[in-house]
């Protein structure tokens, strides 16, 4: 029988893996992962996700070995490597259908057969009544629901393994995916990469999913699923995620979180239509937006030194843990592009390098949504007031955790320490010494942003 080569990519699991299931039915298996750093330079797998990838690959390799197989590791341009190994083994190649433009190019070069399994429904299957593709989320979501629920997840298939003992494979450690001195990954210890970790996290969230809608916008509360890195690396299938929550709390109660899965799929739908979504605005007017060249301002934002506590807390959480609360992602992104007038692509690429859940479609869609430049986005004149957002979403304890120099301030003063007066003195905090003064005034920044947008519209 013909050997079947399963080419794993960002789908590092054995359960409910359509490419693996199809391959297992066709003959003896070989398994391959290729680290391809020949993607466009700024979309090379980021540092935080490389940390995750190391541990996820170690987990997958161990799972395959426990079942009598071997995960072959190669590094280089994926398409030619896959094609050459398939030729050496006389194998047919199976992989899942990922939407990133470089992933599609890799498949063309490899001559692989793709299988659905990355999204709830194939991205080109959610069509309007006239057969067109959707670009606005709400009608897209309503049409997607006609195809829901997705199929029930399947387990790990019975597998027979081809003899690949003679095939060369890299040593995972030689890829140096983990940080060396200085080791910045100490705050990543709470994560458990791998399929088993994904299953455990999904089970924990299912037990509390009924409370998701009440707490999801409160950064000081453990109210979100924290499944995003497991989904980004494909350690759990999206079908399994849907059914775990629907079974636990029902689709009606679970709808706020299931809708977030939908937003993830919608982003993939947009990238399938606009492959350069991470590099070019969808709205032509934004190509002439007068962004400021401000390296020092960008550095202050990256390091959590803007003088706005909720912004700084989010950026420090991102650096320390590889993750940021979703509400704070919107606040920090809005601050960069509207308060600082810095190009959204600088922010998108910083997130790409720092996030363990970095996903090209979701990251690009999120930044274009905040900027107002996407096909479905917030209007540019919606400018988050960081102090108001911080107070509205009860971020005081969140700030205390990530901006400890302000921990002594009371709740009513911690969101805007420059207005704290006596409370600041009592806490022993001096602006400019212990914590920076705001790098920009909110009202002045808002007026400047709106003036810039008015110029763009008038051009």
N, C-alpha and C positions, 0 to 999 in steps of 0.2 A: 504493500500500500504506500501511497505517496506521503512523504513527510509533510507535516503541516507546521509552518513557522508562525508563531504568535509574536507579533511585534508590539510589545508594551510601550506605551507612551505616558501621557498623564492619565493613566487608568490602571493604577498599580494595585490590582486586586485579583482574586480568583473567582469570587462569587458574582453571579449575575453579570458576566462579562461576555457579550455576544460574540466577539471575535474568538475567544477561547472556546466557547461552547461549539461554535461552528467548526473550528479546527479539530476539537476532540472527536467530533463525529466523523471526521474525514480521514484519520490515520494517526500514526505516532507523532508526538509533539516535540517541537523544540521551542525554546522561549528566548527572546532577545530584548534588550533595552539598549538604545543608543543615546549617548550624551552628545547632542549636536549643538555646538557653540558657533555654528556658521549661520545662525539666524541673524537678522539685522542687528547690528551691534548693541543698540540700546534695548533690544528685546531678548538678548541673551538671558538665560535663567538667572534671576537676581540672587544676591548673596544669602538672604534669609531663606529663600526657597531651596537653595542648594543645600543648606543645612537640613531642611526637611527631606529633600530628595535622598540624601545619604541614608537617613534612617528608614525611610520608606522602602528603598531598594533593598536594604539589609533585611527588612521584614519580609518582603516578597520573595527574596532569594531563599530565605529560611523556609518559608511555606512551600515553595516548589521543591526544595531539597527533601523536606519531610515526606513528600509524595513521590519521591524517586526521580525527580527531574533536576535540571540545572538551568539557572538563568545565565545566559551568555551576555556579557557586558562589552560594549564596544564604544569607542569615542571617535567622532569625526562627522563628516557629512552623511546624514542618515540615509538618504535615498540610495547612493551607490553602495554603502555598506550593507544595507538590507538586501539589495539586488544580488550582490556578490555572495553573501552567505546563503541566500536561497538557491543560487546556482550551484554552490558547493554541496549543498544538502539535497539538491533536486527537489526542493520544497515549494509548496504554494504558501503565499504570505497572507496572513489575516491581521487586521488592525481595526481599531475603532475610528469613527469618522470625526475628527476634531476640526474646528472651524478656523483656527488661526491661519493666516495666509501662508506662513512658512510650513505649517503642518500639511496643508493641501499640496504644496509644492513637493514636499518630501514623499507623499503618497504617489504622486505622478512619477517621480524619479524611481521610486522603488517598484512600481508596478504591482502594488498591493491591492487586495480586495478589502474594502471597508465595510464595516457593519455599524448600524445604529447602536446607540447606547451611552452617548454623552449627554443628551438632552431628553426631556420628557417626551418629545415628539420630534421627528426629523425637522430641521429648521425650515426646509422648503415645503413642508406639508401643511402649514397653517396659512391658509389663503383666504382672501376676501371672496365675496360672492361673484366678482368678475374674474377671479383667478389671479389677482395681484398679490404682492407681498405687503405685509403691514409694516408701517414705520412708527405707529403710535401704540403705546402699550395697552391702553384700556380695551380698544376693539380687538387687538391681538389676543389679549388674555381671555376675553369672552369667547373668541373662536377656539382658542386652545382648549378651553373647558369642554368643548364638544367631543374632544378626543380623550378626555380624562375620565376615570383614573388611568394611569399608565398600566402596562402589564405588571402582574405580580413578579417580584424578583425571583430569579432562579438561583439555585445553589451552585456549588462547585461541581463541575461535571466529572464523570469518570475519565481518567486520563491514562494513556499509555505513552511512554516517553521513548523518543528515538535515542539511539546511542550517539551522543555528541561529545564523548570524552576526549576525542582528538581535536575538537574545535578550540581555537585560541579564544581566551576571554581575559579581559582586563581585571585587575584586582580593584575592588571598589575604593579602597584606601588610596590608591594611586591617583585617583581623580581629584583628591584634595578638596572635596566639597565642604568639609568642615572648616571653620575659621581657625587660623593659627594665631600666634601672639600678635596683637592682643585678642583674646577670645571674648567676643562681644555677645556670645550666645547664652550666658548664664541665666538670663531671664526667660529662656525658652524651656526651662525644665518642666513646666506644667503640661507641655504638649506631649502627646503620645502618638507619633507618626506611625503609619502602617494600618493594614486592614483591621487588625484586632483593636487598635486604638480607635479607629473610626466606628466600629461596631459598639464599643463601650460608650463612646461619646453620644452616639445616636440613641442608645438605650437610656442614658441619663437625661438627655433632653426630652425624650418621649414621656418620661415620668413627670416632667414639669411643663410640658408644652401648653397646657391649659392656661398658664400664667404668662405666656409669651407676650400677648398683645398689651397687657397691662404694664409690663416692665421693659419692653424692648427699646424704648427711647431714653431710658435712665442709665447713664454711663456708670453711676455708682452702684448699680444693681447687677447681679449676675443674671441678666434676663434674656440673653440671646443664646442661640444654639451652639456657637463656636464650632460649627461643623464646616465652615467655609474652607479651611485648608484641606480637610479630608475630601471635600467635593472637588476642590481645585486639582488635587493630585489623583482623583478618581479612586480613592481607597474605599469608597462606598458608592454604589450606583445611585443616581438620582431617583430611580424607581423605588429602590429600597428606602430611601429617605422619605419619599412621599407616603408610602404605605405605612411606614413605622409611625408617623405622626397621625395620619388619618385613622389608623387602627387604634391608636392610643386615645385620641380625643374627638374623633369624628372630623369630617371634612369641613363642617360649618365652623366649629370652634378652632380648628386648625388652619382655617383659610388665611389669616394674616401671614403665617409662616409659609404656607404652600404658595401664596402669592409671591413671596420672596424667591422661591424656587423658580416661579414663572418669570420674575424679573431677570434672573440669571439666564434663562433660556431666551428671553427677549433680546438680551444683549448679544447672545450668540447669533440670533436672527439678524441683528443689525450688522454685525461684523461679516456675516455671510454675504450681505448686500454691499457693504462698504469695507473691504479688507484693510484699508489704510486708516481705519477709525481711530487708531492710537496716535496717528501722526498728522492728520488733516481735519480741520473742522468740517462738519457737514453743511453748515450754513455759510454761504460764500462771503457774507459781510464780515465774518470774524477773521477772514484771511487778512484784512487790513486793520485789525484792532491794534491800537497803539500801546502795546505792552511796554513796560519799563525794563531796562537792563539794570538790575539791582542785585549784584552778587552778594553783597553784605546782607541785604534784606532776605534773600533766599536762604542764606546760611542761618540767619536768626530763626527763620521758620523751621528749617530742618532740625535745628538743635533745641527747639522748644524754648526760645529766648525772645519772644515777641513782646512780652509784657502783658499779654492777655492770658490769664490763667487757664481757661478751658482749652485754648489753642495749644498752649505749651504743654498741658497735661496730655493731650492727645498725641502730640509729636514725640513726647518722651515715652509714652506707653508704646508707641509704634517701634521706636528704636530698641526698647528694652525687651519686648515680648514678640515682635514680629506681627503684631495685630493691633487694630484700633477699633473701638466701638463705632458702629455705623453712624449714629447721630453725630459723633465727633468727627468722623471722616468728612461729613458734609460741612461742618463748621470750619474745620481747618482748610479744606479745599476752597471754600468761599472766601476765607480770609486771604489766602494767597493770591487768588485771581482778581478779587474785587477790592479788598483793602490795600493790597500791595501792587496790584496791576502787573503781576508777574505771569508769564505765559503758562497756561495750564499744563503744557507738555513737560515743563520742568517738574511740576508736582506729580504728574502721572508716572514719570520715570523714577522719581524718588520713592514713591509708593511701590513701584515694581521691584525695586531693589530691596526694600525693607519689609515687605509683606510676605508672610508664609503662605497666605492665601492668594498670592498674585495670580490673576486671571486676565488675559489680554482683553477679552470681550467685556467683562464686568468692570475692570479698571478703566478702560477707555470710555465706556458708556457713562460711568459715574462721573468722571471728570468733565466730559462734554455736557452732561446734564447740569452740573453746577455752573459751568461757564455760560451755558445758554446756547452753545454752538452745535448741539446735537439735533438730530431730526426729531427727537422727543426729549425735551429738556425744560428745565426751569427757565423762565424769562430772565434775561441778564439783570433787570432792575430789581429782582428779588435778591437782596443783599442781607445775609444773616448778620444780625447784631450779636457779636459774640457774648457780650455781657448779658443781654436779654435771653439768649439761648441757654447760657450757663445757669441762670436763675430759674428759667422755666422748666428745665429738665433736671433740677436738683443735683447739680454737679459738684456741690461743696466737698463731699467726702472723696469724690473722684480726684478733685484737685489736690486735696490733702495727701492722697496717696502718691501722686506723680509729681507734685510741686511741693515737696515737704518744707521748703523754706517759708511757705505761707500757711503751714498747718495750724499755727496759733491764732489765725484770724477767725472771727465768728462767721456763721453762714451768710449774714447780710452784708458782710464786707469783703468776703474772699473772692467774689466774682470780679470786682473792680478795685484792687488794692490802692490805686492812686487816689481814690475817693474815700479811703478808710479813715483818714485823719487820726484821731486818738487811738482807734483800734489798732492801727498800724504801729504806732509807737508802743502800745502795750505788748504787742506781739514781738517787739524787738526787731522789726524789719525796716530797713532803710532802702528805699527805691534807688536803683543805680549802684547799690553796693551788694545787697543780699538778693535782690530780684530786680530785673530791668524795668524801667519805666516803659510805657507803651511806645512802640516804635512808630506808631501812627495814630492820630486822633480819629475816632470812629466817624464822627460827623463830617470832618474834612475829607476822609477817605471815601466816604459814601458819595459826597458831592463830586469828588474827582472822578470816581468810577462812572457816575451817571453822565458827566460831561464828556468823558471819553466815548461812551456809547452813543451819545448824541452826535458827536463828530462822525462816528462810523456810519450812522444811519443817514446823515446828511451828505455823505460823500457820493 
